[in-house]
Each structure stands twice: as structure tokens, then as C-alpha cells.
């Protein structure tokens, strides 16, 4: 797995371990994905399933 990059300040803590670092899951590879499908705590693996549609500006 690749390195974890901090994109912005902390926005949520894991309800299980209180870590504030999350993997962001998407439904594609590279820049071909269309939706963010979930978040997963880096420390304990707690998962939150979501669907956020990504709208790209041209």
C-alpha cells in the first residue's frame, strides 16, 4: 500500500481507537474513479461506507 498523505487538518476521529488518519476508498484506479466509496481507519480498520460522487471541473 502507498504512503499516507495528509490532505488537510483533522476532521474526524475513529470512534474505536480515536486515531484521526483514514484511508479513502474509491471505485477506480488513478484518476479514473467516479465515487468515493468509504473511509477506513489506518490504525484499527474501522470502516465507514459512503458514496460521494466526484464531479470534475473541465
C-alpha positions, 0 to 999 in steps of 0.5 A, spaced: 500 500 500 502 507 498 504 512 503 499 516 507 498 523 505 495 528 509 490 532 505 488 537 510 487 538 518 483 533 522 476 532 521 474 526 524 476 521 529 475 513 529 470 512 534 474 505 536 481 507 537 480 515 536 486 515 531 484 521 526 488 518 519 483 514 514 484 511 508 479 513 502 476 508 498 474 509 491 471 505 485 477 506 480 484 506 479 488 513 478 484 518 476 479 514 473 474 513 479 467 516 479 465 515 487 468 515 493 466 509 496 468 509 504 473 511 509 477 506 513 481 507 519 489 506 518 490 504 525 484 499 527 480 498 520 474 501 522 470 502 516 465 507 514 461 506 507 459 512 503 458 514 496 460 521 494 460 522 487 466 526 484 464 531 479 470 534 475 471 541 473 473 541 465 
